[in-house]
Amino acid sequence: MTVVGVLHPGSMGAAVAAQAKLSGAEVLWCPTGRSSVTKERAQRYGLTAARDLAELTERAEVILSICPPAYAEDVAVEVSAHPFTGIYVDCNAISPASMAGVCDVMSRTGAVVVDGSVIGSPPSASKSVRLYLSGPADALTPVASLFTGTAVQAHPLSGGIGRASALKLSYSSYQKASRVLAAVSYALAKDYGVEVELLDIAQGRTASYLAETAYIPKVAARSWRWGPEMGEVAGALREAGLPSELAEASAAVMSRWDDLRDTSLSISDALECLHGIPDSEPD
């Protein structure tokens, strides 16, 4: 039985870890400093609590880091304080440069690092998710095999560290920014009382996020995670010599929703929060 450690079991991390458990792995997690909600989620998915991070790193052959992108390097630093020499899979939405930083941190332990990216909603009996993997070729197969026959579809990529991260951010740069633009469009339309007309226009087109108004509150509630991810997108674009202003602006817009972390609110409330604090008048 392969022993897998997951850091940390949020909604995505726990669901992905549960799929590894379905394939026969024992999945450890570290409850130290975690909330009661996280503990309940880990218990619901049947994850095994380690005594502490030292026990997790000692027993695990593979560690999956699935956390908000702003904490990816901090999590790697925490793990690097222990003599972990297995496979460390960073599945976070970070730029190739940030991924290289994680590799530098984990090199202190002698671990083999795999660059991973999760694309899709948390996997379940009715939903599948794609897990792209890049890095040392001999490490990709054992990671992919953890999810054989599960709702996590592993896709190894050639080309080394940075490829999986680049793919994730390439997708995020459109998928998340377009959601934000739709919210801003409705906020402006609502101010002028033409949101019904805007919706009518949008519904005349196919596959438009403007037609998915019910998703706007979900964007607001997730912006505490998505904002830092767009910051990583901006970094990746700058490194490639491409315009980063849209990603930076999206992160700035999302910061107006920072206090709405994981909340349930109406479309109107989410739009109202976009007004924030008016810019000051120039001197």
Stockholm file with secondary structure:
# STOCKHOLM 1.0

chainA/1-283         MTVVGVLHPGSMGAAVAAQAKLSGAEVLWCPTGRSSVTKERAQRYGLTAARDLAELTERAEVILSICPPAYAEDVAVEVSAHPFTGIYVDCNAISPASMAGVCDVMSRTGAVVVDGSVIGSPPSASKSVRLYLSGPADALTPVASLFTGTAVQAHPLSGGIGRASALKLSYSSYQKASRVLAAVSYALAKDYGVEVELLDIAQGRTASYLAETAYIPKVAARSWRWGPEMGEVAGALREAGLPSELAEASAAVMSRWDDLRDTSLSISDALECLHGIPDSEPD
#=GR chainA/1-283 SS CCEEEEECCSHHHHHHHHHHHHTTCEEEECCTTCCHHHHHHHHHTTCEECSSHHHHHHHCSEEEECSCGGGHHHHHHHHHTSCCCSEEEECSCCCHHHHHHHHHHHTTTTCEEEEEEEESSCCCSSCCEEEEEESCHHHHHHHHHTTTTSSEEEEECSSCTTHHHHHHHHHHHHHHHHHHHHHHHHHHHHHTTCHHHHHHHHHTSSSCGGGCGGGHHHHHHHHHHHHHHHHHHHHHHHHTTCCCHHHHHHHHHHHTTGGGTTCCCCHHHHHHHTTCSCCCCCC
#=GC SS_cons         CCEEEEECCSHHHHHHHHHHHHTTCEEEECCTTCCHHHHHHHHHTTCEECSSHHHHHHHCSEEEECSCGGGHHHHHHHHHTSCCCSEEEECSCCCHHHHHHHHHHHTTTTCEEEEEEEESSCCCSSCCEEEEEESCHHHHHHHHHTTTTSSEEEEECSSCTTHHHHHHHHHHHHHHHHHHHHHHHHHHHHHTTCHHHHHHHHHTSSSCGGGCGGGHHHHHHHHHHHHHHHHHHHHHHHHTTCCCHHHHHHHHHHHTTGGGTTCCCCHHHHHHHTTCSCCCCCC
//
